[in-house]
Amino acid sequence: MEAPIRLGISSCLLGNEVRYDGGHKLDRFLRDTLGKYVEYVPVCPEVEYGLGIPREALRLVGDVDAPRLMTQRSGVDHTDGMLQWARKRVEELEKEDLCGFIFKSRSPSSGMERVKVYSDQGMPSHKGVGLFARVFMEHFPLLPVEEEGRLHDPPLRENFIERIFAMKRWRELLSQGESIGRLVEYHTRHKLLMLAHSPAHYRAMGKLVARARELPPGELYRQYQTLLLEGLRLKASVPKNTNVLQHMMGYFKKQLSQDEKEEILEILALYRKGHMPLIVPITLMNHYVRKYDEAYLKLQHYLHPHPIELQLRNHV
C-alpha cells in the first residue's frame, strides 16, 4: 500500500497520560505491533473538550439510550458540551481518511459498548455507549470500529484488522476515480475473502457488479461499499473458511497427486475439528498456488489479507 492505514484511537491506549487520574492505558500490541503498519490519529474526548489533567472522574447517568455525562462527586453535567464538541470533532475527522477507530473500553466518553450507566438510585447497567463513541459510530456507520479489550480476543482481532486492510484497499480504489473495470478487479480479488465472511453479501455484490452500467457510478460505488463493509463485519467461521479452502482445492484437481489430495483433506479435517489454526491450511494452499503457478488464486486477498508478521491466523 502506498500510504499507511490511518486509524483513529483513544489517546490513552498509545501511552499518553490523559486519563482522569493523570495515567494512561498503554496497549503494547496496538502501539508496538499493529503500530508498525498503521498511522494513528489519537483522540481524547475529555481533554479535547476542555477538561484538565487530572480531573474529577465522569460517569453516565439516567436513560441507557440517552444518558447524561456527569462528574461523579460534584454532579456537574457535561452532556450538552461534550455532544456539541463530539459532533464538531467527527466532522473534522472526515478529513483524516480514517479506515477505522479503536475505542477505550468502559469509558463514559469512548466506550463502544457495555459502559456502565447509573440509575437515579445509583444502580449500574452495563448497556451504555460512551458519548463520543456513539456520535462517531452514528456519523461513520460502516467504518470498522473496535475496543482494545475486545481486540484481546483472537477472532475479533483478526476480523477487525482484516477489515481495516480491506477498507484501505477500497479507499485506494476510490482515489483512482470511478471505473467499472477497476471495480470488477477489486471484486474479483476479494471473492474468496467475502465468501469466508458472507456468501450472501458476495452474491449481492456480484449481482450489483453485473448491472454496473445501469447505475450512475456514484450510486454503484455507494451500494457496493455498503455491501462490502456490512459483509466483512460478519466474522469468518471455521465452516465458511473450510468451504473456501475446498473451493480453492478445486483449482488444482488436475495437477494434484492422490497423496497431495489426501494431505489437503487431512489438514482441512484437522482444522475443521479445531486441532490446528487457519494458518496451517492457508500455508499449504499458498504452497500449491506457487508450485502450480495458479494465476487466479495468486490475485486473491484471502491468502494474504494482512501482514503475516501480525500472526493473526496463528490463533483462529
Order of alpha helices (4+ residues) and beta strands (2+ residues): beta-beta-alpha-beta-beta-alpha-beta-beta-beta-alpha-beta-alpha-alpha-alpha-alpha-alpha-alpha-alpha-alpha-alpha
